[in-house]
């Protein structure tokens, strides 16, 4: 059960809200992430070199954690990040200084999580404060994440500790208060122990520590938790997120709006493909980045996306499937959010992307809200407002205009196409590239984005992306026959 919950869009607001929440902590702060960088500043609205201290406490994360340890004698601070991040420390010199400053404070414990099979990663982004307040979503407390919903082409606030300005970045997370915080605390404590930490005693929830100024979007609702976890040691494999993706795609009656860093999952593509063959399929609108971040990620994700979209487009005779990239002026906005809205009935958010790793390899955590639950019968209007708000932001129109625009144009795609302008904010449709033979083979092999740890470094494991007798394989063969006529 959740007493209060709110979606927080973009890290400028999230960092500020998290600082406000941590100031209210009295027993324990548990931060779990793919990455944590102590050099980031939690203050907003100022250039990097102007950020520093408020009247009472520092804005820099490393200094703020040390300040909390000095001023909150009974407060435990536990920070867990993916072990591969240790290699980044060589390029983050001042983080060593932070760890050295923290060392005398026995209240602070910082650990790397290596409790996963080779090639997998710890990808959850969870925060729990006093087992009373919790966060689950896509935002890591690290560099390159800070941005506002304006996503200006040039913003000094996006200047990092290295002096470079990172590109516009769209992200989201969910803050929740109530018993769900205890549930996420249990998940976090389990990971902490697996990573080599000492057992953490239970913390009894206490009075509300909801940050002042954060509007409450949902009250007294039931939220579910879904996870991905690869089998490791005595841990059993968990595939809740994969099952939830398939379930929500199968149950959609009218539309699915989603935001994802990647679109490269064979299972998700096949579930969508099944729906596109119906007489009246739902509309699928997916907002994602122009390209994956980094060369290796592009080889793994961009080529797979092209192969999957080629098949979906061929089957999409009613034009109900589309992928879009948000732009601010001439600059693409990197989409890191992981959101899915189904018929304004289901809202889900978390760390899982639409790729194979998130469904079978990496540790992931999503939360979801379903209006069909009796306790949630009152949430439909609020889910609709969130979808309208996100669409309006990406299309560069007022949120108040979205109801009329959807009514006039009849679909999300219709609104997106009707609001195209020169400059400003736009969604641009994904253009299908032509892949060469090497790129096609790499994508189809799933070598860089396998579905199971046992398939790591094993090309075409279980038949690869286009395995025998699958719907995707039939569409792929149909396209090939048509091209060779």
C-alpha positions in Angstrom: 0.0 0.0 0.0 1.2 3.5 -0.8 0.0 6.5 1.1 1.5 9.1 -1.2 3.2 8.9 -4.6 4.4 11.3 -7.2 6.2 11.0 -10.5 9.3 13.2 -10.7 10.5 14.2 -14.2 14.1 15.0 -14.8 17.0 15.1 -12.3 17.0 18.9 -11.6 13.8 18.3 -9.5 14.8 14.9 -8.3 18.2 15.9 -6.9 16.6 18.8 -5.1 13.7 16.7 -3.7 16.1 13.9 -2.6 18.2 16.4 -0.7 15.1 17.7 1.1 14.1 14.1 1.9 17.5 13.1 3.2 17.6 16.1 5.5 14.6 14.6 7.3 16.2 11.2 7.7 16.9 10.0 11.2 17.7 6.2 11.1 18.9 5.1 7.7 19.5 6.3 4.1 19.9 3.4 1.6 21.0 4.4 -1.9 21.2 1.7 -4.5 22.2 2.5 -8.1 24.0 1.5 -11.3 26.2 4.5 -10.7 26.8 7.1 -7.9 29.1 10.0 -8.3 29.8 12.0 -5.2 30.9 15.0 -7.3 27.4 15.9 -8.4 25.6 18.9 -6.9 22.0 18.5 -5.6 21.2 22.3 -5.8 19.4 23.5 -8.9 19.1 26.7 -10.8 22.7 27.7 -10.7 25.7 27.1 -12.9 28.1 24.4 -11.8 30.7 26.7 -10.5 28.2 28.7 -8.6 26.9 25.8 -6.7 28.2 25.2 -3.2 26.6 25.8 0.1 23.2 27.0 1.2 23.1 28.8 4.5 23.3 25.5 6.4 24.5 22.6 4.3 26.5 21.8 1.1 25.0 20.9 -2.2 27.8 18.6 -3.4 26.7 15.0 -2.8 30.0 13.9 -1.2 30.2 16.9 1.1 26.5 16.6 1.9 26.8 12.9 3.0 29.7 13.9 5.3 27.6 16.8 6.7 24.7 14.4 7.4 27.1 12.1 9.3 28.3 14.9 11.5 24.9 16.4 12.2 22.8 13.2 12.5 24.6 11.0 15.0 22.1 8.2 14.8 21.8 8.1 11.0 23.2 5.2 9.0 24.1 5.9 5.3 24.5 2.9 3.1 25.5 3.3 -0.6 25.6 0.5 -3.1 26.7 0.8 -6.7 27.5 -1.6 -9.5 31.0 -3.0 -9.2 32.1 -2.1 -12.8 31.9 1.5 -11.7 35.1 1.0 -9.7 37.0 1.4 -13.0 35.6 4.9 -13.4 37.2 6.0 -10.1 40.5 6.5 -11.9 38.8 9.4 -13.7 37.0 10.7 -10.7 39.9 11.9 -8.5 37.9 13.8 -6.0 35.7 10.8 -5.3 38.8 9.2 -3.6 38.9 12.2 -1.4 35.2 11.8 -0.5 35.7 8.1 0.4 38.7 9.1 2.6 36.6 11.8 4.3 33.8 9.3 4.9 36.1 6.6 6.3 36.3 7.9 9.9 32.5 8.0 10.0 31.4 4.5 10.9 27.8 5.5 10.0 28.8 5.7 6.3 29.4 2.5 4.3 30.0 2.5 0.5 30.1 -0.8 -1.4 30.4 -2.2 -4.9 27.8 -4.8 -6.0 29.4 -7.7 -7.8 26.7 -10.2 -6.8 25.7 -11.2 -10.4 27.0 -13.5 -13.2 29.8 -12.4 -15.4 28.6 -9.9 -18.0 25.5 -8.9 -16.0 25.1 -5.6 -14.2 23.4 -4.2 -11.1 21.0 -1.7 -12.7 18.3 -0.9 -10.1 17.9 2.7 -9.0 16.4 2.6 -5.6 16.5 4.9 -2.5 14.9 4.2 0.9 14.8 6.6 3.8 13.9 5.3 7.3 11.7 2.6 5.7 9.2 5.4 5.3 10.0 7.0 2.0 11.2 5.3 -1.1 12.2 6.0 -4.7 12.2 3.7 -7.7 12.8 4.8 -11.3 15.5 5.5 -13.9 17.6 8.3 -12.4 21.0 7.5 -11.1 22.7 10.0 -8.7 25.6 10.6 -11.0 27.1 12.9 -13.6 25.4 13.6 -16.9 21.9 13.3 -15.5 21.0 16.9 -14.4 18.5 18.7 -16.6 15.1 20.4 -16.4 12.0 19.8 -18.4 12.8 22.7 -20.6 15.8 20.7 -22.0 17.5 23.8 -23.4 20.0 23.3 -26.2 22.5 25.2 -24.1 22.3 25.1 -20.3 25.2 25.8 -17.9 23.4 23.7 -15.3 24.4 20.6 -17.4 28.1 21.4 -17.0 29.8 18.5 -15.1 32.8 18.4 -12.8 35.1 17.9 -15.9 34.0 21.3 -17.2 32.1 19.8 -20.2 28.4 20.3 -20.8 26.5 17.1 -21.4 23.6 17.0 -23.9 19.9 17.3 -23.0 18.8 14.4 -20.8 15.2 13.2 -20.2 14.6 11.0 -17.2 12.0 10.1 -14.5 11.5 8.4 -11.2 8.8 7.8 -8.6 8.8 8.9 -5.0 6.5 6.9 -2.6 5.6 6.9 1.0 4.0 4.1 3.0 4.4 0.3 3.4 6.0 0.0 -0.1 9.1 1.7 1.4 9.4 -1.3 3.8 9.1 -3.7 0.9 11.8 -1.9 -1.1 14.0 -1.7 2.0 13.8 -5.5 2.2 14.9 -5.8 -1.4 17.7 -3.3 -0.8 18.9 -5.1 2.4 19.0 -8.4 0.5 21.2 -6.9 -2.2 23.4 -5.3 0.4 24.1 -8.6 2.2 24.7 -10.3 -1.2 27.3 -7.6 -2.0 29.1 -8.4 1.2 27.6 -6.0 3.6 26.7 -6.8 7.2 23.0 -7.5 7.9 21.0 -4.3 8.4 18.5 -4.3 11.3 15.0 -3.4 10.6 14.0 0.2 10.8 10.5 0.9 12.0 8.6 3.5 9.8 7.7 6.7 11.5 5.8 9.9 10.8 5.7 11.4 7.3 9.0 12.8 5.8 7.4 13.7 2.5 9.4 16.6 1.0 7.8 20.0 1.3 6.7 21.4 -2.1 6.4 18.1 -3.8 2.8 17.8 -5.0 1.1 14.5 -4.3 -0.3 12.8 -7.5 -1.5 9.5 -6.0 -2.9 8.8 -2.5 -3.9 5.6 -0.8 -3.2 3.3 -3.7 -1.8 -0.2 -4.3 1.5 -0.5 -6.2 3.1 -3.7 -7.4 6.8 -4.4 -7.6 8.3 -6.3 -10.5 11.9 -7.5 -10.8 14.5 -9.0 -13.1 17.4 -11.0 -11.5 19.7 -13.6 -13.1 20.2 -16.9 -11.3 23.4 -16.6 -9.2 24.7 -18.7 -6.4 21.6 -19.6 -4.4 19.5 -16.9 -6.0 16.8 -18.2 -8.4 16.1 -16.4 -11.7 13.4 -13.8 -11.5 11.6 -12.8 -14.7 8.7 -10.7 -13.4 9.4 -7.7 -15.6 9.4 -9.8 -18.8 6.1 -11.3 -17.9 4.6 -7.9 -17.0 5.7 -6.4 -20.3 4.0 -9.2 -22.2 0.9 -9.0 -20.1 0.5 -5.3 -20.5 1.0 -5.5 -24.3 -1.5 -8.3 -24.6 -4.1 -6.5 -22.5 -3.9 -3.1 -24.1 -7.2 -2.1 -25.8 -6.5 1.3 -27.2 -2.9 2.4 -26.8 0.4 2.1 -25.2 2.7 5.1 -24.6 6.2 4.2 -23.5 9.6 5.8 -22.9 12.7 3.6 -23.0 16.4 4.0 -23.5 16.5 1.0 -25.8 14.1 -0.9 -28.1 15.9 -4.2 -28.7 13.9 -6.9 -27.0 12.9 -9.9 -29.1 10.2 -10.9 -26.6 8.6 -7.4 -26.5 8.8 -7.1 -30.3 7.0 -10.4 -30.8 4.3 -9.4 -28.3 3.7 -6.2 -30.3 3.8 -8.1 -33.6 1.0 -10.3 -32.4 -1.1 -7.3 -31.7 -0.4 -5.5 -35.0 -2.0 -8.5 -36.8 -5.4 -7.9 -35.3 -8.3 -6.1 -37.1 -8.2 -3.2 -34.7 -4.8 -3.1 -33.0 -3.9 -0.7 -30.2 -1.7 2.3 -31.0 2.0 1.9 -29.9 4.0 5.2 -29.4 7.5 4.7 -28.1 9.8 7.7 -27.2 13.5 6.8 -27.2 16.9 8.3 -28.0 18.2 8.9 -31.5 21.1 6.5 -30.8 22.3 4.5 -27.8 25.1 6.1 -25.7 28.6 4.9 -26.5 30.0 2.9 -29.5 29.5 -0.5 -28.0 25.9 0.2 -26.9 25.2 1.4 -30.4 26.5 -1.9 -31.9 24.3 -3.9 -29.5 21.1 -1.8 -29.4 20.9 0.4 -32.5 21.4 -2.5 -35.0 18.9 -4.7 -33.1 16.4 -1.9 -33.1 16.6 -1.5 -36.9 16.1 -5.3 -37.5 13.1 -5.4 -35.1 11.5 -2.2 -36.4 11.9 -3.4 -40.0 9.8 -6.4 -39.2 7.2 -4.5 -37.2 6.8 -1.9 -39.9 6.2 -4.6 -42.5 3.4 -6.1 -40.4 2.0 -2.7 -39.4 -0.5 -2.4 -42.2 -2.8 -0.1 -40.2 0.1 2.3 -39.1 -0.4 1.8 -35.4 3.3 1.4 -34.4 5.8 4.3 -34.3 9.1 5.3 -32.5 10.0 8.9 -31.9 13.0 10.9 -30.7 12.5 14.2 -28.8 14.4 17.2 -30.1 15.1 20.6 -28.6 15.8 22.8 -31.6 18.3 20.8 -33.7 19.6 18.8 -30.7 18.3 15.4 -29.9 17.3 14.8 -26.2 18.7 11.6 -24.8 15.9 9.5 -23.3 16.8 7.5 -20.2 13.3 7.3 -18.7 11.6 3.9 -18.4 7.9 4.6 -18.4 4.9 2.7 -19.8 1.2 3.8 -19.8 -1.5 1.4 -21.0 -5.0 2.8 -21.8 -4.6 5.3 -19.0 -5.3 2.3 -16.8 -1.8 1.1 -16.0 1.2 3.3 -15.1 4.6 1.7 -14.6 8.1 3.1 -14.0 11.4 1.7 -13.0 14.9 0.8 -14.2 14.0 -1.8 -16.9 14.4 -0.9 -20.6 12.9 -2.6 -23.6 16.0 -4.8 -24.3 17.1 -8.3 -23.6 19.4 -7.5 -20.7 16.6 -5.8 -18.7 14.4 -8.9 -19.1 16.9 -11.6 -18.2 20.4 -10.5 -17.2 20.6 -7.3 -15.1 19.1 -6.7 -11.7 16.1 -4.4 -12.3 13.1 -3.1 -10.3 9.9 -1.5 -11.6 6.8 -0.4 -9.8 3.4 -0.3 -11.4 -0.1 1.0 -10.6 -3.2 -0.6 -12.1 -6.6 1.2 -12.0 -8.4 -2.1 -12.2 -7.5 -2.9 -8.6 -10.3 -1.9 -6.4 -8.2 0.4 -4.2 -7.0 2.2 -7.3 -10.4 3.0 -9.0 -9.8 6.7 -8.5 -6.4 7.0 -10.3 -7.4 7.0 -14.0 -7.6 10.8 -14.4 -4.2 11.2 -12.9 -2.5 8.6 -15.2 -4.1 10.4 -18.1 -2.7 13.7 -16.9 0.8 12.2 -16.8 0.5 11.0 -20.3 -0.8 14.3 -21.5 2.0 16.1 -19.7 4.8 14.0 -21.2 3.3 14.3 -24.7 2.9 18.0 -24.4 6.5 18.4 -23.2 7.9 16.5 -26.1 5.6 18.2 -28.7 6.3 21.7 -27.4 2.6 22.5 -26.6 0.7 23.4 -23.4 -0.5 20.5 -21.3 -3.9 22.2 -21.3 -4.1 21.8 -25.1 -3.5 18.1 -25.2 -7.1 16.9 -24.6 -8.4 19.0 -27.5 -5.5 17.9 -29.7 -6.1 14.2 -29.1 -9.8 14.7 -29.8 -9.1 16.6 -33.0 -6.4 14.3 -34.4 -7.7 11.0 -33.1 -4.4 9.5 -32.0 -1.1 10.3 -30.4 0.7 9.9 -33.7 -1.8 12.4 -35.2 -1.0 14.9 -32.5 2.7 14.4 -32.9 2.6 15.0 -36.7 0.3 18.0 -36.4 2.5 19.8 -33.9 5.7 19.6 -36.0 7.5 23.0 -36.1 10.8 24.4 -37.2 13.0 24.6 -34.1 11.6 24.4 -30.6 10.5 21.1 -29.1 9.5 18.2 -31.5 9.2 14.5 -31.7 10.9 13.2 -34.9 10.0 9.8 -36.2 12.7 7.1 -36.2 14.2 6.6 -39.7 15.0 3.0 -40.5 18.7 2.7 -41.6 20.1 0.3 -44.1 22.4 -2.2 -42.3 25.3 -3.9 -43.9 25.8 -7.6 -43.7 28.1 -7.4 -40.6 25.6 -5.2 -38.8 22.7 -7.4 -39.6 24.5 -10.5 -38.4 25.6 -8.8 -35.2 22.0 -7.8 -34.5 20.5 -11.1 -35.3 23.1 -13.0 -33.2 22.2 -11.1 -30.0 25.8 -11.5 -29.1 26.0 -8.1 -27.3 22.5 -8.2 -25.8 21.8 -11.8 -24.8 18.6 -13.0 -23.1 20.3 -15.2 -20.5 23.7 -15.2 -18.8 24.4 -18.7 -20.2 24.2 -17.1 -23.7 26.9 -14.6 -22.9 29.5 -14.5 -25.7 27.5 -17.2 -27.5 26.3 -15.9 -30.9 22.9 -17.1 -32.1 22.2 -18.8 -28.8 18.8 -20.6 -29.0 18.5 -19.4 -32.6 19.2 -15.7 -31.9 16.7 -12.9 -32.7 15.0 -14.7 -35.5 14.7 -18.2 -34.1 12.8 -21.0 -36.0 9.0 -20.9 -36.1 8.8 -17.5 -34.5 6.6 -14.7 -35.8 9.6 -12.5 -36.3 11.3 -15.2 -38.4 8.3 -15.5 -40.6 8.1 -11.8 -41.2 11.9 -11.6 -41.8 11.6 -14.4 -44.4 8.7 -12.7 -46.1 10.7 -9.4 -46.4 13.7 -11.4 -47.8 11.5 -13.2 -50.4 10.0 -9.9 -51.6 13.4 -8.3 -52.0 14.7 -11.2 -54.1 11.9 -11.3 -56.6 
